[in-house]
């Protein structure tokens, strides 16, 4: 894994040096951060949906809220076209919430929430095309490394928490995740930029290949290019 990231870094560094020598526009560095809305798609989600149907709506599937933060390098290759490798920490996963469907104790407002809390290190390599002054579209491959993965269980009644516990479940999940990512954005003359994108996982997150489930993430970011 370390050799893969080292090789990518060397190749990108060589390309950046070569392009910087040939282009009038300099290579620029930037930072970005923003919010994530993450979920799973695949067999696990289908099973969860069956549970939702059987429970007559007492269980619901929701996206997990999280955030991402990191940096990037904008490498100009032609007027209006850039390659942008980046590295960022990103929170992913999914969430199930429900309550006990018994009318006699409905006044207790009993509830249970199960949250998969996955933390990844993302390495996207984006092709960015500018349309107009600052508006641009982007897309490209992304390799992610699983830093940690936990399941959190929360239960309560009458507004009080009766259970709040986490389990480490990293061993059952694939360490390397491949995805394609893309979106739209706008970069102001000052260097401030806004973007909205989507990560579409291509490899199943299960390390044992016993089920096919994929990461899906909606992202909204604020960044600054120096």
MDAnalysis code that builds the backbone (N, CA, C; Angstrom):
import MDAnalysis as mda
import numpy as np

u = mda.Universe.empty(678, n_residues=226, atom_resindex=np.repeat(np.arange(226), 3), trajectory=True)
u.add_TopologyAttr("name", ["N", "CA", "C"] * 226)
u.add_TopologyAttr("resid", np.arange(1, 227))
u.add_TopologyAttr("resname", ["UNK", "UNK", "UNK", "UNK", "UNK", "UNK", "UNK", "UNK", "UNK", "UNK", "UNK", "UNK", "UNK", "UNK", "UNK", "UNK", "UNK", "UNK", "UNK", "UNK", "UNK", "UNK", "UNK", "UNK", "UNK", "UNK", "UNK", "UNK", "UNK", "UNK", "UNK", "UNK", "UNK", "UNK", "UNK", "UNK", "UNK", "UNK", "UNK", "UNK", "UNK", "UNK", "UNK", "UNK", "UNK", "UNK", "UNK", "UNK", "UNK", "UNK", "UNK", "UNK", "UNK", "UNK", "UNK", "UNK", "UNK", "UNK", "UNK", "UNK", "UNK", "UNK", "UNK", "UNK", "UNK", "UNK", "UNK", "UNK", "UNK", "UNK", "UNK", "UNK", "UNK", "UNK", "UNK", "UNK", "UNK", "UNK", "UNK", "UNK", "UNK", "UNK", "UNK", "UNK", "UNK", "UNK", "UNK", "UNK", "UNK", "UNK", "UNK", "UNK", "UNK", "UNK", "UNK", "UNK", "UNK", "UNK", "UNK", "UNK", "UNK", "UNK", "UNK", "UNK", "UNK", "UNK", "UNK", "UNK", "UNK", "UNK", "UNK", "UNK", "UNK", "UNK", "UNK", "UNK", "UNK", "UNK", "UNK", "UNK", "UNK", "UNK", "UNK", "UNK", "UNK", "UNK", "UNK", "UNK", "UNK", "UNK", "UNK", "UNK", "UNK", "UNK", "UNK", "UNK", "UNK", "UNK", "UNK", "UNK", "UNK", "UNK", "UNK", "UNK", "UNK", "UNK", "UNK", "UNK", "UNK", "UNK", "UNK", "UNK", "UNK", "UNK", "UNK", "UNK", "UNK", "UNK", "UNK", "UNK", "UNK", "UNK", "UNK", "UNK", "UNK", "UNK", "UNK", "UNK", "UNK", "UNK", "UNK", "UNK", "UNK", "UNK", "UNK", "UNK", "UNK", "UNK", "UNK", "UNK", "UNK", "UNK", "UNK", "UNK", "UNK", "UNK", "UNK", "UNK", "UNK", "UNK", "UNK", "UNK", "UNK", "UNK", "UNK", "UNK", "UNK", "UNK", "UNK", "UNK", "UNK", "UNK", "UNK", "UNK", "UNK", "UNK", "UNK", "UNK", "UNK", "UNK", "UNK", "UNK", "UNK", "UNK", "UNK", "UNK", "UNK", "UNK", "UNK", "UNK", "UNK", "UNK", "UNK", "UNK", "UNK", "UNK"])
u.atoms.positions = np.array([
    [0.833, -1.200, 0.000],
    [0.000, 0.000, 0.000],
    [0.873, 1.257, 0.000],
    [1.920, 1.273, 0.829],
    [2.805, 2.424, 0.892],
    [3.532, 2.611, -0.433],
    [3.900, 1.477, -1.089],
    [4.598, 1.569, -2.367],
    [3.704, 2.179, -3.443],
    [2.406, 1.861, -3.403],
    [1.474, 2.407, -4.385],
    [1.384, 3.917, -4.241],
    [1.188, 4.401, -3.015],
    [1.085, 5.842, -2.782],
    [2.403, 6.539, -3.119],
    [3.549, 5.896, -2.832],
    [4.848, 6.490, -3.144],
    [5.035, 6.608, -4.645],
    [4.640, 5.564, -5.390],
    [4.758, 5.590, -6.841],
    [3.888, 6.686, -7.437],
    [2.657, 6.805, -6.953],
    [1.755, 7.850, -7.443],
    [2.334, 9.224, -7.164],
    [2.879, 9.404, -5.964],
    [3.456, 10.701, -5.598],
    [4.643, 11.058, -6.488],
    [5.503, 10.066, -6.802],
    [6.663, 10.318, -7.652],
    [6.232, 10.693, -9.063],
    [5.264, 9.948, -9.615],
    [4.779, 10.226, -10.967],
    [4.154, 11.611, -11.047],
    [3.302, 11.943, -10.082],
    [2.659, 13.252, -10.082],
    [3.678, 14.368, -9.879],
    [4.679, 14.126, -9.045],
    [5.707, 15.132, -8.838],
    [6.516, 15.388, -10.095],
    [6.838, 14.322, -10.826],
    [7.573, 14.477, -12.083],
    [6.746, 15.227, -13.114],
    [5.463, 14.867, -13.205],
    [4.576, 15.534, -14.162],
    [4.425, 17.007, -13.815],
    [4.297, 17.296, -12.525],
    [4.139, 18.684, -12.098],
    [5.367, 19.514, -12.443],
    [6.561, 18.939, -12.243],
    [7.798, 19.660, -12.543],
    [7.933, 19.927, -14.030],
    [7.608, 18.946, -14.838],
    [7.709, 19.075, -16.296],
    [6.718, 20.107, -16.820],
    [5.470, 20.039, -16.347],
    [4.450, 20.965, -16.815],
    [4.757, 22.382, -16.371],
    [5.256, 22.517, -15.149],
    [5.545, 23.851, -14.625],
    [6.629, 24.543, -15.445],
    [7.534, 23.753, -15.993],
    [8.600, 24.322, -16.794],
    [8.119, 24.734, -18.175],
    [7.017, 24.128, -18.639],
    [6.540, 24.366, -19.987],
    [5.395, 25.359, -20.055],
    [4.707, 25.552, -18.978],
    [3.525, 26.398, -18.990],
    [3.800, 27.750, -18.344],
    [3.161, 28.765, -18.881],
    [3.272, 30.087, -18.284],
    [2.488, 30.157, -16.981],
    [1.344, 29.484, -16.934],
    [0.536, 29.470, -15.715],
    [1.192, 28.561, -14.686],
    [1.431, 29.039, -13.494],
    [2.132, 28.228, -12.495],
    [1.222, 27.166, -11.879],
    [1.893, 26.164, -11.340],
    [1.185, 25.176, -10.537],
    [0.727, 25.854, -9.251],
    [-0.500, 25.550, -8.841],
    [-1.065, 26.187, -7.649],
    [-1.501, 25.118, -6.646],
    [-1.331, 25.432, -5.379],
    [-1.722, 24.536, -4.302],
    [-2.983, 25.079, -3.628],
    [-3.753, 24.176, -3.046],
    [-4.975, 24.617, -2.402],
    [-5.398, 23.706, -1.263],
    [-6.337, 24.191, -0.497],
    [-6.931, 23.427, 0.596],
    [-8.444, 23.468, 0.428],
    [-9.118, 22.436, 0.955],
    [-10.575, 22.393, 0.855],
    [-11.144, 21.635, 2.038],
    [-12.403, 21.918, 2.335],
    [-13.120, 21.224, 3.400],
    [-14.606, 21.338, 3.104],
    [-15.368, 20.436, 3.674],
    [-16.798, 20.497, 3.434],
    [-17.553, 19.369, 4.110],
    [-18.819, 19.232, 3.752],
    [-19.706, 18.257, 4.386],
    [-19.919, 17.055, 3.469],
    [-20.133, 15.898, 4.091],
    [-20.463, 14.661, 3.390],
    [-21.855, 14.185, 3.791],
    [-22.566, 13.625, 2.825],
    [-23.773, 12.843, 3.078],
    [-23.530, 11.479, 2.458],
    [-23.283, 10.483, 3.314],
    [-22.834, 9.180, 2.837],
    [-23.887, 8.105, 3.065],
    [-23.857, 7.102, 2.191],
    [-24.736, 5.944, 2.323],
    [-24.109, 4.758, 1.615],
    [-24.738, 3.580, 1.762],
    [-24.350, 2.382, 1.032],
    [-25.397, 2.075, -0.026],
    [-24.937, 1.420, -1.090],
    [-25.840, 0.870, -2.087],
    [-25.407, -0.553, -2.391],
    [-26.388, -1.458, -2.545],
    [-26.052, -2.839, -2.848],
    [-26.881, -3.819, -2.046],
    [-26.342, -5.033, -1.869],
    [-27.093, -6.114, -1.239],
    [-27.460, -5.805, 0.208],
    [-26.532, -5.210, 0.959],
    [-26.820, -4.884, 2.351],
    [-27.981, -3.911, 2.458],
    [-28.002, -2.937, 1.546],
    [-29.073, -1.947, 1.558],
    [-30.393, -2.587, 1.171],
    [-30.364, -3.523, 0.231],
    [-31.585, -4.226, -0.149],
    [-32.147, -5.019, 1.026],
    [-31.251, -5.652, 1.818],
    [-31.697, -6.381, 3.003],
    [-32.289, -5.424, 4.028],
    [-31.659, -4.259, 4.170],
    [-32.181, -3.262, 5.095],
    [-33.545, -2.761, 4.639],
    [-33.712, -2.603, 3.331],
    [-34.998, -2.150, 2.813],
    [-36.081, -3.180, 3.069],
    [-35.739, -4.475, 2.983],
    [-36.705, -5.532, 3.303],
    [-37.118, -5.445, 4.769],
    [-36.130, -5.145, 5.638],
    [-36.440, -4.972, 7.059],
    [-37.378, -3.794, 7.266],
    [-37.126, -2.719, 6.532],
    [-37.990, -1.546, 6.630],
    [-39.412, -1.885, 6.207],
    [-39.540, -2.621, 5.128],
    [-40.868, -3.005, 4.638],
    [-41.595, -3.912, 5.633],
    [-40.848, -4.868, 6.225],
    [-41.454, -5.785, 7.183],
    [-41.866, -5.090, 8.479],
    [-41.145, -4.048, 8.826],
    [-41.440, -3.339, 10.080],
    [-42.514, -2.282, 9.911],
    [-43.085, -2.216, 8.705],
    [-44.177, -1.272, 8.438],
    [-43.747, 0.170, 8.711],
    [-42.513, 0.465, 8.322],
    [-42.057, 1.846, 8.429],
    [-41.472, 2.247, 9.756],
    [-41.362, 1.320, 10.718],
    [-40.801, 1.684, 12.019],
    [-39.278, 1.791, 11.969],
    [-38.671, 1.317, 10.879],
    [-37.235, 1.446, 10.653],
    [-37.036, 2.269, 9.388],
    [-36.085, 3.172, 9.411],
    [-35.815, 3.994, 8.233],
    [-34.308, 4.058, 7.971],
    [-33.969, 4.212, 6.716],
    [-32.572, 4.315, 6.298],
    [-32.237, 5.774, 6.023],
    [-31.099, 6.225, 6.572],
    [-30.702, 7.619, 6.401],
    [-29.245, 7.706, 5.977],
    [-28.875, 8.858, 5.445],
    [-27.486, 9.100, 5.095],
    [-26.722, 9.547, 6.340],
    [-25.466, 9.138, 6.421],
    [-24.634, 9.554, 7.547],
    [-23.993, 10.904, 7.239],
    [-24.155, 11.853, 8.148],
    [-23.514, 13.149, 7.994],
    [-22.057, 13.057, 8.439],
    [-21.184, 13.733, 7.716],
    [-19.769, 13.747, 8.051],
    [-19.089, 14.931, 7.397],
    [-17.776, 14.856, 7.298],
    [-17.046, 15.950, 6.662],
    [-15.804, 15.416, 5.961],
    [-15.199, 16.244, 5.138],
    [-13.927, 15.940, 4.503],
    [-13.035, 17.170, 4.575],
    [-11.719, 16.949, 4.579],
    [-10.766, 18.052, 4.626],
    [-9.449, 17.566, 4.036],
    [-8.784, 18.437, 3.283],
    [-7.518, 18.038, 2.682],
    [-6.940, 19.103, 1.792],
    [-6.021, 18.689, 0.921],
    [-5.356, 19.607, 0.020],
    [-5.270, 19.056, -1.377],
    [-4.825, 19.888, -2.312],
    [-4.731, 19.476, -3.714],
    [-3.687, 20.320, -4.425],
    [-3.339, 19.866, -5.634],
    [-2.411, 20.575, -6.502],
    [-3.074, 20.752, -7.854],
    [-3.178, 21.985, -8.348],
    [-3.762, 22.261, -9.663],
    [-2.632, 22.401, -10.681],
    [-2.596, 21.480, -11.657],
    [-1.534, 21.448, -12.658],
    [-2.127, 21.816, -14.017],
    [-1.850, 23.005, -14.566],
    [-2.408, 23.402, -15.859],
    [-1.730, 22.658, -17.007],
    [-2.532, 22.089, -17.899],
    [-2.000, 21.386, -19.068],
    [-2.292, 22.124, -20.361],
    [-3.370, 22.897, -20.372],
    [-3.777, 23.667, -21.543],
    [-4.721, 24.754, -21.056],
    [-4.965, 25.782, -21.869],
    [-5.922, 26.815, -21.454],
    [-7.286, 26.222, -21.114],
    [-7.740, 26.464, -19.882],
    [-9.031, 25.950, -19.455],
    [-9.047, 24.489, -19.062],
    [-7.870, 23.864, -18.923],
    [-7.827, 22.437, -18.564],
    [-6.722, 22.199, -17.545],
    [-7.070, 21.529, -16.451],
    [-6.125, 21.235, -15.379],
    [-6.254, 19.788, -14.925],
    [-5.173, 19.248, -14.396],
    [-5.184, 17.985, -13.665],
    [-5.003, 18.330, -12.194],
    [-5.841, 17.750, -11.343],
    [-5.822, 18.126, -9.922],
    [-5.770, 16.887, -9.028],
    [-4.576, 16.404, -8.682],
    [-4.468, 15.353, -7.669],
    [-4.673, 15.948, -6.280],
    [-5.217, 15.151, -5.388],
    [-5.478, 15.643, -4.040],
    [-5.340, 14.545, -3.001],
    [-5.384, 14.928, -1.770],
    [-5.333, 13.992, -0.648],
    [-6.210, 14.553, 0.449],
    [-7.186, 13.762, 0.923],
    [-8.104, 14.285, 1.932],
    [-8.641, 13.189, 2.843],
    [-8.921, 13.583, 4.058],
    [-9.605, 12.728, 5.036],
    [-11.106, 12.860, 4.790],
    [-11.820, 11.727, 4.790],
    [-13.242, 11.769, 4.462],
    [-14.023, 10.749, 5.299],
    [-15.147, 11.189, 5.862],
    [-16.014, 10.317, 6.655],
    [-17.144, 9.764, 5.783],
    [-17.338, 8.440, 5.854],
    [-18.364, 7.786, 5.043],
    [-19.142, 6.815, 5.932],
    [-20.035, 6.016, 5.321],
    [-20.817, 5.054, 6.081],
    [-22.290, 5.134, 5.756],
    [-23.125, 4.736, 6.727],
    [-24.574, 4.776, 6.546],
    [-25.239, 4.720, 7.915],
    [-26.571, 4.848, 7.935],
    [-27.286, 4.897, 9.219],
    [-28.672, 4.267, 9.089],
    [-29.070, 3.514, 10.119],
    [-30.425, 2.975, 10.255],
    [-31.013, 3.481, 11.563],
    [-32.228, 3.963, 11.522],
    [-32.912, 4.403, 12.739],
    [-34.268, 3.706, 12.817],
    [-34.746, 3.494, 14.029],
    [-36.038, 2.839, 14.182],
    [-36.589, 2.989, 15.589],
    [-37.808, 2.521, 15.753],
    [-38.433, 2.513, 17.069],
    [-39.232, 1.226, 17.227],
    [-39.518, 0.865, 18.468],
    [-40.270, -0.364, 18.729],
    [-41.726, -0.163, 18.322],
    [-42.230, -0.936, 17.342],
    [-43.581, -0.713, 16.810],
    [-44.692, -1.340, 17.675],
    [-44.766, -0.929, 18.955],
    [-45.812, -1.433, 19.856],
    [-46.612, -0.241, 20.353],
    [-47.872, -0.185, 20.019],
    [-48.693, 0.975, 20.329],
    [-48.762, 1.261, 21.822],
    [-48.762, 0.203, 22.647],
    [-48.921, 0.394, 24.083],
    [-47.769, 1.171, 24.710],
    [-46.582, 1.109, 24.112],
    [-45.439, 1.838, 24.685],
    [-44.982, 2.961, 23.762],
    [-45.850, 3.321, 22.841],
    [-45.480, 4.364, 21.886],
    [-45.194, 5.694, 22.582],
    [-45.849, 5.939, 23.730],
    [-45.647, 7.200, 24.446],
    [-44.227, 7.332, 24.987],
    [-43.487, 6.208, 25.105],
    [-42.115, 6.244, 25.597],
    [-41.131, 6.761, 24.545],
    [-41.597, 6.763, 23.289],
    [-40.743, 7.218, 22.177],
    [-39.409, 6.471, 22.159],
    [-39.497, 5.133, 22.260],
    [-38.280, 4.313, 22.232],
    [-37.673, 4.348, 20.837],
    [-36.350, 4.452, 20.764],
    [-35.694, 4.544, 19.467],
    [-34.333, 3.872, 19.511],
    [-33.879, 3.444, 18.333],
    [-32.577, 2.795, 18.184],
    [-31.941, 3.305, 16.896],
    [-30.658, 3.668, 16.981],
    [-29.916, 4.135, 15.811],
    [-28.624, 3.340, 15.690],
    [-28.412, 2.762, 14.501],
    [-27.177, 2.059, 14.177],
    [-26.459, 2.858, 13.094],
    [-25.211, 3.233, 13.356],
    [-24.452, 4.055, 12.421],
    [-23.127, 3.390, 12.091],
    [-22.871, 3.182, 10.807],
    [-21.543, 2.745, 10.386],
    [-20.684, 3.988, 10.198],
    [-19.596, 4.082, 10.961],
    [-18.721, 5.254, 10.950],
    [-17.376, 4.867, 10.337],
    [-17.278, 5.048, 9.016],
    [-16.062, 4.717, 8.286],
    [-15.255, 5.980, 8.029],
    [-13.941, 5.875, 8.181],
    [-13.041, 6.997, 7.948],
    [-12.005, 6.586, 6.905],
    [-11.909, 7.380, 5.846],
    [-11.034, 7.050, 4.720],
    [-10.027, 8.159, 4.449],
    [-8.924, 7.765, 3.815],
    [-7.983, 8.708, 3.221],
    [-8.166, 8.602, 1.713],
    [-8.691, 9.659, 1.093],
    [-9.011, 9.664, -0.336],
    [-7.872, 10.273, -1.143],
    [-7.573, 9.640, -2.281],
    [-6.604, 10.172, -3.229],
    [-7.278, 10.286, -4.600],
    [-7.952, 11.405, -4.880],
    [-8.558, 11.605, -6.200],
    [-7.555, 12.228, -7.166],
    [-7.689, 11.875, -8.443],
    [-6.925, 12.525, -9.503],
    [-7.948, 13.032, -10.518],
    [-8.204, 14.334, -10.505],
    [-9.310, 14.910, -11.251],
    [-8.834, 15.610, -12.520],
    [-9.639, 15.492, -13.570],
    [-9.493, 16.314, -14.765],
    [-10.522, 17.432, -14.649],
    [-10.056, 18.676, -14.742],
    [-10.934, 19.817, -14.522],
    [-10.985, 20.673, -15.786],
    [-12.204, 20.907, -16.299],
    [-12.403, 21.692, -17.509],
    [-13.179, 22.955, -17.155],
    [-12.616, 24.119, -17.509],
    [-13.260, 25.394, -17.218],
    [-14.161, 25.818, -18.377],
    [-15.362, 26.219, -18.021],
    [-16.340, 26.696, -18.990],
    [-16.717, 28.116, -18.580],
    [-16.244, 29.100, -19.305],
    [-16.494, 30.478, -18.888],
    [-15.418, 30.967, -17.947],
    [-15.729, 31.973, -17.162],
    [-14.734, 32.650, -16.335],
    [-14.196, 31.769, -15.220],
    [-15.070, 31.251, -14.367],
    [-14.604, 30.434, -13.256],
    [-15.343, 29.131, -13.098],
    [-16.445, 28.961, -13.832],
    [-17.246, 27.740, -13.724],
    [-16.494, 26.568, -14.346],
    [-16.539, 25.416, -13.696],
    [-15.831, 24.250, -14.209],
    [-16.559, 22.964, -13.847],
    [-16.277, 21.936, -14.623],
    [-16.735, 20.580, -14.334],
    [-15.503, 19.713, -14.125],
    [-15.635, 18.678, -13.309],
    [-14.472, 17.845, -13.030],
    [-14.883, 16.393, -12.847],
    [-13.922, 15.502, -13.000],
    [-14.167, 14.088, -12.800],
    [-12.877, 13.302, -12.895],
    [-12.892, 12.101, -12.329],
    [-11.708, 11.264, -12.397],
    [-11.758, 10.115, -11.415],
    [-10.716, 9.292, -11.403],
    [-10.661, 8.138, -10.491],
    [-10.261, 8.550, -9.083],
    [-10.601, 7.703, -8.134],
    [-10.244, 7.955, -6.736],
    [-9.912, 6.638, -6.046],
    [-8.785, 6.613, -5.359],
    [-8.383, 5.468, -4.538],
    [-8.487, 5.895, -3.078],
    [-9.104, 5.055, -2.259],
    [-9.299, 5.389, -0.845],
    [-8.747, 4.283, 0.045],
    [-8.165, 4.685, 1.153],
    [-7.631, 3.744, 2.139],
    [-8.435, 3.857, 3.422],
    [-8.929, 2.725, 3.912],
    [-9.761, 2.696, 5.113],
    [-8.902, 2.866, 6.362],
    [-9.075, 3.983, 7.040],
    [-8.325, 4.258, 8.264],
    [-8.938, 3.563, 9.470],
    [-10.265, 3.633, 9.596],
    [-10.964, 2.980, 10.701],
    [-12.416, 2.763, 10.314],
    [-13.055, 1.814, 10.969],
    [-14.460, 1.533, 10.687],
    [-15.125, 1.005, 11.952],
    [-16.150, 1.709, 12.402],
    [-16.840, 1.328, 13.628],
    [-18.348, 1.352, 13.416],
    [-19.033, 0.594, 14.239],
    [-20.496, 0.634, 14.294],
    [-20.891, 1.203, 15.647],
    [-21.718, 2.228, 15.618],
    [-22.204, 2.849, 16.851],
    [-23.680, 2.526, 17.039],
    [-24.028, 2.061, 18.230],
    [-25.423, 1.772, 18.571],
    [-25.880, 2.741, 19.654],
    [-26.996, 3.418, 19.393],
    [-27.584, 4.345, 20.353],
    [-29.048, 3.983, 20.552],
    [-29.473, 3.921, 21.795],
    [-30.869, 3.623, 22.108],
    [-31.325, 4.524, 23.241],
    [-32.622, 4.846, 23.219],
    [-33.134, 5.714, 24.262],
    [-34.637, 5.713, 24.334],
    [-35.155, 6.379, 25.368],
    [-36.598, 6.513, 25.573],
    [-36.850, 7.798, 26.351],
    [-37.954, 8.447, 26.034],
    [-38.346, 9.692, 26.703],
    [-37.254, 10.766, 26.614],
    [-36.484, 10.709, 25.522],
    [-35.440, 11.705, 25.331],
    [-34.136, 11.412, 26.035],
    [-34.044, 10.277, 26.755],
    [-32.829, 9.918, 27.475],
    [-32.143, 8.746, 26.768],
    [-30.800, 8.775, 26.723],
    [-30.049, 7.697, 26.101],
    [-29.824, 6.565, 27.102],
    [-30.222, 5.351, 26.701],
    [-30.004, 4.180, 27.542],
    [-28.798, 3.373, 27.081],
    [-28.365, 3.622, 25.822],
    [-27.227, 2.880, 25.264],
    [-26.480, 3.775, 24.298],
    [-25.173, 3.761, 24.405],
    [-24.312, 4.468, 23.458],
    [-22.976, 3.729, 23.433],
    [-22.826, 2.839, 22.440],
    [-21.644, 1.983, 22.415],
    [-21.134, 1.837, 20.986],
    [-19.795, 1.665, 20.840],
    [-19.174, 1.499, 19.536],
    [-18.391, 0.187, 19.484],
    [-18.376, -0.425, 18.290],
    [-17.599, -1.626, 18.039],
    [-16.687, -1.393, 16.847],
    [-15.468, -1.905, 16.943],
    [-14.529, -1.823, 15.823],
    [-14.806, -2.985, 14.877],
    [-15.113, -2.671, 13.611],
    [-15.430, -3.714, 12.631],
    [-14.554, -3.574, 11.390],
    [-13.373, -3.000, 11.532],
    [-12.512, -2.776, 10.373],
    [-12.076, -4.071, 9.705],
    [-11.879, -5.143, 10.484],
    [-11.372, -6.398, 9.939],
    [-12.278, -6.997, 8.865],
    [-13.556, -6.682, 8.890],
    [-14.468, -7.260, 7.906],
    [-14.623, -6.429, 6.646],
    [-13.885, -5.330, 6.547],
    [-14.069, -4.423, 5.425],
    [-12.778, -4.274, 4.612],
    [-12.944, -4.057, 3.331],
    [-11.809, -3.935, 2.429],
    [-11.036, -2.637, 2.702],
    [-9.698, -2.739, 2.767],
    [-8.893, -1.563, 3.079],
    [-8.819, -0.580, 1.921],
    [-8.797, -1.093, 0.688],
    [-8.670, -0.230, -0.489],
    [-10.011, -0.159, -1.210],
    [-10.472, 1.049, -1.455],
    [-11.745, 1.277, -2.142],
    [-11.487, 2.109, -3.404],
    [-12.034, 1.651, -4.538],
    [-11.888, 2.374, -5.797],
    [-13.227, 3.020, -6.159],
    [-13.142, 4.239, -6.691],
    [-14.358, 4.973, -7.032],
    [-14.075, 5.916, -8.186],
    [-15.139, 6.420, -8.773],
    [-15.040, 7.570, -9.677],
    [-15.764, 8.722, -8.985],
    [-15.248, 9.911, -9.174],
    [-15.829, 11.080, -8.540],
    [-15.942, 12.206, -9.556],
    [-16.941, 13.044, -9.394],
    [-17.141, 14.134, -10.329],
    [-18.097, 15.166, -9.766],
    [-18.160, 16.324, -10.444],
    [-19.051, 17.369, -9.975],
    [-18.834, 18.667, -10.724],
    [-19.319, 19.731, -10.138],
    [-19.208, 21.068, -10.721],
    [-18.696, 22.025, -9.657],
    [-18.142, 23.146, -10.099],
    [-17.636, 24.121, -9.148],
    [-17.440, 25.477, -9.779],
    [-17.045, 26.425, -8.937],
    [-16.759, 27.779, -9.408],
    [-15.581, 28.320, -8.609],
    [-14.574, 28.843, -9.340],
    [-13.425, 29.440, -8.677],
    [-13.406, 30.938, -8.955],
    [-13.420, 31.723, -7.875],
    [-13.377, 33.171, -7.995],
    [-11.941, 33.637, -8.257],
    [-11.817, 34.860, -8.742],
    [-10.501, 35.413, -9.044],
    [-9.616, 35.489, -7.806],
    [-10.223, 35.617, -6.642],
    [-9.471, 35.691, -5.388],
    [-8.835, 34.361, -4.997],
    [-9.287, 33.256, -5.609],
    [-8.809, 31.932, -5.250],
    [-9.833, 31.116, -4.484],
    [-10.849, 31.775, -3.950],
    [-11.934, 31.068, -3.274],
    [-12.700, 30.227, -4.280],
    [-13.021, 28.989, -3.919],
    [-13.787, 28.141, -4.831],
    [-14.837, 27.327, -4.086],
    [-15.935, 27.086, -4.761],
    [-17.053, 26.299, -4.246],
    [-17.291, 25.129, -5.189],
    [-17.664, 23.979, -4.632],
    [-17.913, 22.815, -5.480],
    [-18.918, 21.874, -4.842],
    [-19.559, 21.092, -5.692],
    [-20.482, 20.048, -5.254],
    [-20.212, 18.818, -6.104],
    [-20.046, 17.665, -5.462],
    [-19.683, 16.468, -6.209],
    [-20.288, 15.203, -5.637],
    [-19.934, 14.086, -6.277],
    [-20.496, 12.784, -5.910],
    [-19.434, 11.712, -6.102],
    [-19.236, 10.877, -5.075],
    [-18.336, 9.726, -5.153],
    [-19.153, 8.469, -5.415],
    [-18.786, 7.728, -6.458],
    [-19.496, 6.515, -6.836],
    [-18.540, 5.341, -6.691],
    [-18.712, 4.565, -5.594],
    [-17.820, 3.446, -5.331],
    [-17.944, 2.345, -6.356],
    [-16.786, 1.772, -6.751],
    [-16.757, 0.711, -7.756],
    [-16.421, -0.651, -7.171],
    [-15.806, -0.683, -5.998],
    [-15.418, -1.960, -5.388],
    [-16.236, -2.194, -4.123],
    [-16.627, -3.447, -3.909],
    [-17.419, -3.787, -2.736],
    [-16.607, -3.554, -1.470],
    [-17.247, -3.027, -0.441],
    [-16.533, -2.713, 0.801],
    [-16.290, -3.952, 1.662],
    [-16.909, -5.086, 1.317],
    [-16.755, -6.317, 2.095],
    [-15.477, -7.038, 1.692],
    [-14.586, -7.300, 2.637],
    [-13.310, -7.943, 2.336],
    [-13.454, -9.433, 2.041],
    [-14.548, -10.053, 2.461],
    [-14.752, -11.485, 2.258],
    [-15.587, -11.805, 1.021],
    [-16.020, -10.760, 0.320],
    [-16.845, -10.932, -0.887],
    [-18.122, -11.727, -0.626],
    [-18.645, -11.635, 0.595],
    [-19.893, -12.338, 0.910],
    [-21.120, -11.506, 0.554],
    [-20.939, -10.211, 0.349],
    [-22.029, -9.363, -0.131],
    [-21.429, -8.201, -0.932],
    [-22.208, -7.673, -1.844],
    [-21.747, -6.564, -2.679],
    [-22.433, -5.277, -2.238],
    [-21.660, -4.423, -1.609],
    [-22.161, -3.140, -1.122],
    [-21.109, -2.080, -1.390],
    [-21.561, -0.899, -1.811],
    [-20.646, 0.126, -2.304],
    [-20.881, 1.471, -1.599],
    [-19.802, 2.218, -1.457],
    [-19.894, 3.564, -0.886],
    [-20.469, 4.542, -1.899],
    [-21.344, 5.426, -1.415],
    [-21.867, 6.531, -2.202],
    [-21.807, 7.777, -1.311],
    [-21.249, 8.866, -1.842],
    [-21.070, 10.068, -1.020],
    [-21.393, 11.311, -1.821],
    [-22.262, 12.166, -1.285],
    [-22.526, 13.497, -1.825],
    [-21.652, 14.474, -1.049],
    [-20.945, 15.363, -1.771],
    [-20.013, 16.292, -1.134],
    [-20.310, 17.730, -1.526],
    [-20.171, 18.639, -0.569],
    [-20.210, 20.068, -0.826],
    [-18.971, 20.669, -0.162],
    [-18.194, 21.434, -0.937],
    [-16.881, 21.879, -0.452],
    [-16.669, 23.381, -0.618],
    [-15.852, 23.907, 0.273],
    [-15.318, 25.249, 0.159],
    [-13.811, 25.141, 0.184],
    [-13.146, 25.819, -0.761],
    [-11.704, 25.712, -0.809],
    [-11.045, 27.026, -1.160],
    [-9.722, 27.012, -1.127],
    [-8.967, 28.201, -1.512],
    [-7.711, 27.757, -2.241],
    [-7.521, 28.306, -3.433],
    [-6.343, 28.018, -4.247],
    [-5.360, 29.175, -4.121],
    [-4.148, 28.872, -3.701],
    [-3.148, 29.923, -3.454],
    [-2.416, 30.316, -4.745],
])
